[in-house]
Amino acid sequence: MEIYIDGHFYPQEEAKVSVFDHGYLYGDGVFEGIRAYNGRVFKLTEHLDRLYQSAKSIMMEIPISWKEMEAAVLEAVRRNNLHDAYVRIVVSRGVGDLGLDPTKCHRPTVVVIAAKIVLYPEELYSKGLRVVTVGTRRNHPEALNPRIKSTNYLNNIIAKAEALHLGYQEVLMLNGEGYVVEGTGDNIFLVQDGKLITPPPHVGILKGITRQTVIDLAAERGIPTLQEVITRHDVFNAQECFMTGTAAEIIPVVEVDGRLIGDGMPGAVTKKLITDYRELTKVSGTPVYPQAEMAG
């Protein structure tokens, strides 16, 4: 594996950053997880836009241009001879001293890793996922806005650890007011009376790119999406439930806190959207390789 760091590619065993980087010391940075399918990087523009927006919110200027970042992502996939890939971009504050002062970090560190990821076993897409509500609440938007895709993911990790301790792979996280917001790495949707329902950004969610893709695919099928606050009661009584994320794609949820969702099996709307999403990823995205090579 070859990994991009600050304009150069290094073999995996030589790809290193300083222990004085504030990304390591304080989780001071931003990141994106992106998927490539069939030699095309899916929703690359949207992911890069969100990366630069996250950086702006934490008052960090990414030291390479948008187009240079795009080129780095495509080259990372090419160098590792991947057609289906998971790409992780990490931009940390850079090397500084042991204090908090970000101005002591003179240049952010840019890392691009192109590899593979399998978040859930394939059987869960046909049988569905069991989730549990945990005690850890989602960060308050005015403390650390979840719309910033920050490398400080401790909030999510604590919730994930609680879930695993209880024997679950994913959770429902609530905000400070007790409303359902999302999972540790996924947005949530309910299906009720022919409509999708998902929490709005202001309650404290990551404005997911897969989330928006699902909203668009549903609209093409004539399925409206309502963005409104939801409670655990709404989840328990939904006809269908699923979660979305770049790594997870669309995964059905069939049980929450011991309550079956619907009949306890992935629902018809969910399965249609999974099919639509997978068909879209086969043909959509920024090409990594020349078209002739992709066709071959």
Order of alpha helices (4+ residues) and beta strands (2+ residues): beta-beta-alpha-beta-beta-alpha-alpha-beta-beta-alpha-beta-alpha-beta-beta-beta-beta-alpha-beta-alpha-beta-beta-beta-alpha-beta-alpha
